[in-house]
Amino acid sequence: MNKKMQLEIDKEIEKMCPSSETVCIMMSRHEFKQTIRKCITNGVLIGYSNAVKFTCEKLKSEYKDLENENLILREKVKDLEMEICYKT
């Protein structure tokens, strides 16, 4: 896990923690389950959004590489066409 993701998760934890003035919180089993469910859901969403961003960046990089390769191949085709024209 990268630091940015960890910071986002820590921020979510701070949102759900009681304030420092609160001494004790009593929760029913249902409230506790809801809190845990919300924590896990937020963690999953943070992980998913980071995975999507990483995938987008990777695909953009691959796309640029393919564009460069395409340009190189076009130049080679032009050179070969010119060579064929000179030989005929």
C-alpha positions in Angstrom: 0.0 0.0 0.0 1.4 3.4 -0.9 1.6 6.3 1.5 -1.2 8.3 -0.3 -3.6 5.4 0.2 -2.6 5.0 3.8 -3.2 8.7 4.4 -6.7 8.5 2.9 -7.5 5.5 5.1 -6.2 7.3 8.2 -8.3 10.3 7.3 -11.4 8.1 7.1 -10.5 6.6 10.5 -10.2 10.0 12.0 -13.7 10.9 10.7 -15.2 7.9 12.4 -13.3 8.1 15.7 -15.0 9.9 18.6 -13.6 13.3 19.5 -10.8 13.5 22.1 -13.3 14.9 24.7 -15.4 11.7 24.5 -14.4 9.3 27.2 -16.4 6.2 26.2 -18.9 5.3 23.5 -21.5 2.6 24.0 -22.7 1.0 20.7 -25.2 -1.6 20.1 -24.2 -4.6 18.1 -26.1 -3.2 15.1 -24.3 0.2 15.3 -21.0 -1.6 15.6 -21.7 -3.7 12.5 -22.7 -0.6 10.6 -19.5 1.2 11.6 -17.3 -1.7 10.6 -19.2 -2.1 7.3 -18.7 1.6 6.5 -15.0 1.4 7.4 -14.5 -1.6 5.1 -16.5 0.0 2.3 -14.5 3.2 2.5 -11.3 1.3 2.5 -12.3 -0.7 -0.6 -13.4 2.4 -2.4 -10.1 4.1 -1.6 -8.2 1.0 -3.0 -10.4 0.8 -6.0 -10.0 4.5 -6.9 -6.3 4.3 -6.6 -6.2 1.1 -8.7 -8.2 2.9 -11.4 -5.9 5.9 -11.3 -2.9 3.6 -11.6 -4.4 1.7 -14.5 -5.2 5.0 -16.3 -1.7 6.2 -15.9 -0.2 2.9 -17.1 -2.5 2.8 -20.1 -1.6 6.4 -21.0 2.0 5.4 -20.9 1.5 2.3 -23.0 -0.6 4.4 -25.5 2.3 6.9 -25.9 4.7 4.1 -26.4 2.5 2.6 -29.1 2.1 6.0 -30.8 5.9 6.4 -30.9 6.3 2.8 -32.3 3.7 3.6 -34.9 5.6 6.8 -36.0 8.8 4.8 -36.2 7.1 2.1 -38.3 5.6 4.8 -40.6 9.0 6.3 -41.2 10.4 2.9 -42.0 7.6 2.2 -44.5 8.3 5.6 -46.1 12.0 4.8 -46.4 11.2 1.4 -47.9 8.8 2.9 -50.4 11.5 5.4 -51.4 14.0 2.6 -51.8 11.6 0.7 -54.0 11.0 3.8 -56.1 14.7 4.4 -56.6 15.3 0.7 -57.6 12.6 0.7 -60.2 
